[in-house]
Amino acid sequence: MSERYRRSEALLARAEKTIPLGTQTFSKSKTQFPLGVSPFYATRAKGSRLWDADGHDYIDFINSLCSVTLGYNDPDVTAAVAAQLENGVIFSLPTELEIEVAELLTQIVPSAERVRFGKNGSDATAGAIRVARAFTGRDRVAVCGYHGWQDWYIGSTARNRGVPQATRDLTQRFDYNNLESLDRLFREHPGEFAAVILEPMNTTDPAPGFLEGLAEATRKHGALLVFDEIITGFRLANGGAQELFGVKPDLTTLGKGIANGYPLSAVVGRADVMQLMEEVFFSFTMGGEALSLAAAVAALTKLKREPVVETMHRTGDKILKGTRERIERHGIGKFARTTGHPSWSFLLFSDTPACSQWEIKTLFMQEIQARGILCLGTHNVSYAHSDADVARLMQVYDEVFPILREAVEEGAMKQYLRCPPLQPLFRVR
Ligand SMILES: Cc1ncc(COP(=O)(O)O)c(C=O)c1O
């Protein structure tokens, strides 16, 4: 047991007696955080800071997996939730809040003419695919990126245990920025694709004409284009990647940024397609839960009122520029690089002759976590990250990047690591 993470590790050992994987979210589990050098449980968070079960605090660049766009415990969101709590959480009838949030989404997201809510992002993506299948009368789906835990999608990944082969056969992957890879699928199965769903941007900028080409190809082949903007929505621009790049999909899925971390997601899109939701079964007991909707009104109103995405972009630019400079200055460019959009950027490691990318990432996490930074290799910026937070991150990189270089150059990773390295994870992007 490590001294620094004593309570976290004790909680993990206790959790594993009742909770497979020790937690509910794969990306918050021991598969991502190296055992012995990591915190596993949080007690509270405020703004850009998170406190772990051992009382250490961190500047958090994971940001609850991009879901707290405004920062933790945002005062406007918390006040709205507290006020709603006085009136109740869930009722035998829907509330006006559903209408208010739907109206806000139609104002903010270019493709949103009609709106239905879910709780998790996976609800939204599964709903979008079902309504696309109903609208087109077709079964096949082309995917690119990560779209959640449900059968229709996860069957196309290496983590497909428990998904029937018949379902897996209906979902095929195509490559980002490669229209030919999609065209091949259309040629192999003419008239069979209901939908093409993708993250409109994750690690890589769309090549000129790529998103427009997707819109044209789906139109030509009678499939619907679905942008999964569960991360990019309310982040790349208020109206997401579709606003930033000027391409309107038929359907859009939204999630993480809607309610600043309260559980709410949405399928939005073309009125004629979405109207089918009157017949397609998409229904949740908790779908109209009022605290999350009140949080969404506060979060979306703040997004419209204040320079949230501009500030995230500026902060992220400083992080990207500073990280690139330090990769260069500390001579780690052979195995480290940055990519992505400033408000959701990636620090990626690659294999070297002496060390695997997983060993390098493990050492990176060991050293940054010991210095009060949480980061899984992405910089998930929020409105609450300050210039001082960025300066501290850069200071930590100035200390940690030379350690990575030494460990790699000496081929002596085992002497540097105080824990077993992370195991290779299944890749979805
Ligand atoms: C692009 C994208 N789509 C879908 C999902 C699934 O959302 P959830 O985990 O809330 O079900 C995620 C989650 O990370 C995501 O990033």
Ligand as a Chemical Component Dictionary entry (heavy atoms), coordinates in Angstrom:
data_LIG
# 
_chem_comp.id                   LIG 
_chem_comp.type                 NON-POLYMER 
_chem_comp.pdbx_formal_charge   0 
_chem_comp.three_letter_code    LIG 
# 
loop_
_chem_comp_atom.comp_id 
_chem_comp_atom.atom_id 
_chem_comp_atom.alt_atom_id 
_chem_comp_atom.type_symbol 
_chem_comp_atom.charge 
_chem_comp_atom.model_Cartn_x 
_chem_comp_atom.model_Cartn_y 
_chem_comp_atom.model_Cartn_z 
_chem_comp_atom.pdbx_ordinal 
LIG C1 C1 C 0 -18.438 10.969 -28.136 1  
LIG C2 C2 C 0 -19.134 10.165 -27.085 2  
LIG N1 N1 N 0 -20.272 9.532  -27.389 3  
LIG C3 C3 C 0 -20.947 8.803  -26.493 4  
LIG C4 C4 C 0 -20.483 8.667  -25.202 5  
LIG C5 C5 C 0 -21.245 7.840  -24.214 6  
LIG O1 O1 O 0 -21.732 8.656  -23.203 7  
LIG P1 P1 P 0 -22.083 8.042  -21.765 8  
LIG O2 O2 O 0 -20.834 7.490  -21.200 9  
LIG O3 O3 O 0 -22.612 9.223  -20.992 10 
LIG O4 O4 O 0 -23.134 6.992  -21.977 11 
LIG C6 C6 C 0 -19.291 9.296  -24.836 12 
LIG C7 C7 C 0 -18.729 9.126  -23.490 13 
LIG O5 O5 O 0 -17.586 9.356  -23.222 14 
LIG C8 C8 C 0 -18.595 10.061 -25.804 15 
LIG O6 O6 O 0 -17.433 10.663 -25.512 16 
# 
loop_
_chem_comp_bond.comp_id 
_chem_comp_bond.atom_id_1 
_chem_comp_bond.atom_id_2 
_chem_comp_bond.value_order 
_chem_comp_bond.pdbx_ordinal 
LIG C1 C2 SING 1  
LIG C2 N1 SING 2  
LIG C2 C8 DOUB 3  
LIG N1 C3 DOUB 4  
LIG C3 C4 SING 5  
LIG C4 C5 SING 6  
LIG C4 C6 DOUB 7  
LIG C5 O1 SING 8  
LIG O1 P1 SING 9  
LIG P1 O2 DOUB 10 
LIG P1 O3 SING 11 
LIG P1 O4 SING 12 
LIG C6 C7 SING 13 
LIG C6 C8 SING 14 
LIG C7 O5 DOUB 15 
LIG C8 O6 SING 16 
# 
